[in-house]
Amino acid sequence: MTITMTSIHRSALCAALLLPLVLSGCVSESVLADKSPVEDPSPPGDGVLAVVNGVEVTREAVEAEVRSQLLGLDRQRHDLIAQGLGELIDQRLLEAESGERGVTREELLQVEVADKIDPVGDEEVDAFYQENQERISQPKEQVAEQIRSYLEVLRKQQREAALLAELREKYRVRTYLEPMRLDVEVAGSPSTGPEDAPVTIIEFSDFECPYCSRLAPTLDRVREEYGEKVRLVFRQFPLHNIHPNAQKAAEASLCAHEQGRFWEMHDTMFREQRALGVEQLKQKAARLELDTESFNECLDSNRYAEKVDLDLQAGVAAGVTGTPAMFINGRFLGGAQPFEAIAEVIDEELAAAGG
């Protein structure tokens, strides 16, 4: 029988003959089909992290995209360093004082802290329970000892902080870690206080935010107690996704600012946060005896919508993610902080400025 080799057989035979050569790794270009290598593109320039369809993606563009997150990380890093520095200073102070007295650190803390703390009395437990009853769901009898323990720990911490403050003076502690600061623009924003005040507080706020309304009287107290030493600047940061009336309220404040009545509208809206609809805003303007025709036209025309948006963008660029947020001479302080926390930063800034 004559066997003819078909094209199929020839292909199979070629594949069988070539397979060992391919697997061995060294194959002549004359044996394998010619495949011209694809040349890699030229390496990008400095700062280029990717190339998409011939368009470079630079590090600068990426960092601009995630600027607020990067600022948050920078703040966390700075805060950790400051915390670590404080802890090391405290350790060195206690070591120095215990060494001078010839006692152990534990003995020093016993004498200067534990032995100087008065027991927490029942009347203090009762007072704490009454002040915080809205947040405590259990009867007083069930939580009395927990309250007592909490007040004892708090008292101990306060006494230890007082001791460390005394030791800082005694051993002349000087620190050189500079606060993290950010330059935030204020031009064109409503403000109160001298432009050349040694301390400027820039607040990013939302008129529908309950925490912002809690901060408002605190900042009033700051203005009262520090007077001409502090300038307060207000910038808009309406949280559209959770506060549907915040945008128009922000615009309304700027329409009032147009007539020189920003702070009156500011105070009224924070007092009446549940009434921030457009018609309610117009009623507030009438009660404040603004030029209502001009105010209403301003509000209806969205005259300051772009200004509000620019404030919002500036806040995001500064790392603001929620309200209220403050920058005290560029130092970030987030949330509805108590007066004492704000005053501490102001006092530090005044001391640094020699005032």
N, C-alpha and C positions, 0 to 999 in steps of 0.2 A: 504494500500500500504506500502510495506517495503522500507524504504529508507536506502541505504548503503552509508557510508561515504567514499568517494574516497580520494585518497592521496591529490588531489587538495583541496578538502573541508577541510581536516585536516590541511593543510598548512595555509589556509585562517583563520581557527579558531584559530590556534596558534598565528598567527600574530595579530589577533584582541584581544586575551587575553593578549599578551605581550606589545602591544602598550601603554596602560595606564601606565604600569610599567616603560617603557622607558622614557615616557614624564615626569613622576614624578621625575626622576633623581636618584632614588635609586634602583638598580636592583642587585639581588644576582648573583654572578658569576656562580652559579649552573643553573640559568635560562638562562642567555645569553651565547652565544658561547664564549669559552675561547679565549681571545685575549691577548697575552703577550705584555706588554708595550715595546716600542722601547727605549732602553736606550740611553740617550744623550751621545755624546762623551765627554771625559774628557775636561775640559776647557783648552784653549791654554795658552801658557806661556805669559809673559809680552811682549808687543810690537807686538803681533800677532793680525791682524785686521780681518782676514778671513782664512778659510780652504777650499781648493778646491780639491776634490778628494784625500783627505789625505795630501795635500801639503799646508803648511802654507804660508800666504801672510802677510809679516811683514810691520810695519809702515815705517821702513827704506827703503824697496823696493818701497813703494808707494811714499814716499818723493823724492826718486831718480827719479822716473818717472815724477814727476811734479816739479822738482827742479827749472826750470827757472821761472815758474809761481809763486812759493813761494818766490823766490828772488824778483820778481817784486812787490809782495805784501809787502814784507819787506821794499823795497825802498819807496813805497808809504806811508807806515806807518811812516817811518823815516822822509820823506819830510813833511808830515802833522805836525808832532811834531815840526820840525824845523820852519815851517811856523807859527804855533801857538805860539812858543816861541818868534819869532821875533815880532809878533803883540803885545804880552803882554809887551815886553820890550819897544816898541814904545809908548804904552799907558802910561806906568809908567814914561817914560821920559817926555812926554807932560804934564802929571799931575804934575810932580816935577817942571818943568819950569814955568808952568802957576801959580802954587802955590807960587813960589818964587817971581814972578812979581805981584801977586795979581790980575790976570785977569783970564777969563775963557779960556778953551782950544780953543774955537772957535775964541776968540779975539786974542789969541796968533798966531793961524794959519793965521788969517787975516793980522796981522802986519808983520809976518815973512815969509809968503808965498805969499798970494794973492797980497799984496801991493808991493812986490818986483819983480813981474813978468812984464816984458815989453810986450806990445801988439805985436801980430804977424803981421808983415807987409806984404804987397802984394808981395814984392820981395822974401820973405821966402816961401810964398805959391807957387809962380812961380817956385822957385828952387826945392821944393819938388815934384811938378807935373812933372818937366822935368826929375828928377832922377828916378821917378817911373812910367813913361808914359807907359812902356810896360805892366804893371799890371793894369793900369787904362784905362778902355775902353771908358769912357764918355769924352766929351769935358771939358776943364778946367773950363769954365764958369758954368757948371752944378755941379761941385764938389769943387769949390773954398772955399765955406764956410765950407764944411765938412772937408777939409784939414786944414783950419784955426782953427776949433774947436779941431781937433785932435792934432795939434801942441800946442795949448794952454793947453790942458790936459797934454800932454807930458812935457811941460815946468813946469807946476805946480807940477807934480810928481817928476821931477828932483830937483826942489827947496826944496820940502818937504823932499826928501831923503838927501839933503845936510844939512838941519836943523837937522835932526835926527842924522846924522853922527857927527855934532858939539856937540849935546847933549850927545852922547855916550862918547865922550872924556871928556866933562865937568863933567859928573856924574860917570865916570870911570866904564863903563859897562864891566863885565867879564862873558863870557859864558863858560859852561862846557859840553855842548852837543857835544859828539865826532861824527865826520862824519862816515857814514857807509862805511866800507872798505871790499874789497874782495881780497884774495890772488890769483893772476892769474900768472901762470907759464910763464916764458919767455925764458927758456933755449932752445938754438938751433934756435931761431927766428932772422931774420935780425934786426939789431939795429944800431943806430947812437948816439954818445954821450958817456960819461964815464960810466962805469958800476957802479961806486960809486956815481953817481950824486944824489943830494938830492931829485930830482923829476924824477920819471919814468912815462912816458906816454905809455900805451899799447893800440894800436889801432887795432881793428878788422875791416877789410875793404874788399871791393869787387871792383875789377878793372873795372867792367862794371857799377858800381853804380854812377849815376850823382852827388849825394850828396857827395860821397866820393871824387870825383874829385874837388868839391868846397872846401872841407876841406883841401886838399893837400897844396895849397898856404898859408893857415892860419897856418898850422903846420910848413911850411918853415919859416914863420915870427917868430913863437915861437922859433925855433932853432936859428934864427939870433939874436933875442933880449935877449934870456936867455943863449945862449952859453953853457958853460960847466956845467951849473946848471941843465940841462935837458937831459935826455936820452929818445929817442923815439924808441919804439919796434913795429914792424909790424907783425900782425898775420892775417892769411887768413880767410875770412868768405864769400865764394862765394854763392850767392843766386841762386841756380840752377834753381828754378822754374820760375824765371823771367829774368835771365841773362844767356843765353845759352853759352856764350863765357867765362864766369867768371872762370870756373874751369881750363881751359887750360891756361888762362892768369895768374892765381895764380901759376900754375906749372911753367910757363915760367919765372916768377919773381924769383922762387927758382933755376931754371936752371941758370939764370944770377947770382944769389947769389953764386952759386957754383964757378963762375969765379971772384967773388969779385965785381960784377957790379949790385947789386940789385937795388940801389937807382937810377941809370941811367935808368934802365928798368922801374922801378916804375914811374918815372917822364914821360917817353916817353909814356907809356900806358895810363896814366891819361890824357895826352895832346891829345892823339889820340884814344879816347874811341870807336869810330865807326869803328875802324880797329883792331879787336882783334881775327880774325880768325887765325887758326894755321899757314897758309902760311904768313899771315901778321905779326905774331909774329916772325917768322923766319927772315923776311925782317928787322924788327926792330933790331934784334940781329946782323944782318950783318951791318946795318948802325952804330951801336954802336961799331963795330969792335971787336965783341966777336969771340971766336973760334967757328965758325958756325957748323963745323962738330960735335964737342962735344955738342953744344947747341941743335942741331937738334936731335941728338941721345937721349939726355936727355928728350926732349919734347915728341918725338915719343914713347919712352919706358914707359911713365907714371911714371918715377922714383919717382916723388914727390907727386903722387896722394894720397898716404897714409898719408904723412905729412900734406897735405891740409885738409884731412878728420879729422885728429887729432886736427888741429887748430879749425875746425868747431865744433867738439864735445866739445872742451874746451870752446868755446864761448857760446854754448848752456848751458853748465854746469854753466857758469858764469851769465846766465840770458840774454844773448844777443839775441834779436829777430829781429834786423834789423841793417843796416849799414848806416853811420859809427857809431861805438861805441867805447868809450875811457874809460880807467881806469887810473886816475891820482893818483898815489900812492894808488891804490886800490879804489879810489872814482869814481863811475860811472858817465859818462856824455855822453848822447846819442845825435845823430844827427849832422848835419853840423853846429856846434856851432861857433859863431863869436869869433874873437881873444879875445875880452874883457871878455867873459865868461870863456874861458880857462885860461886867465891870472889871473883872480880873484882866481881861485882854486890854480894855481901855487904859487901865492903870499902868499896865506894862508899857503900852505905847507912849503914854504921857511921861513916864519915867525915862524912857529912852530918848524922848524929845527934850528932856530937861524941864518938863512942866508938871 
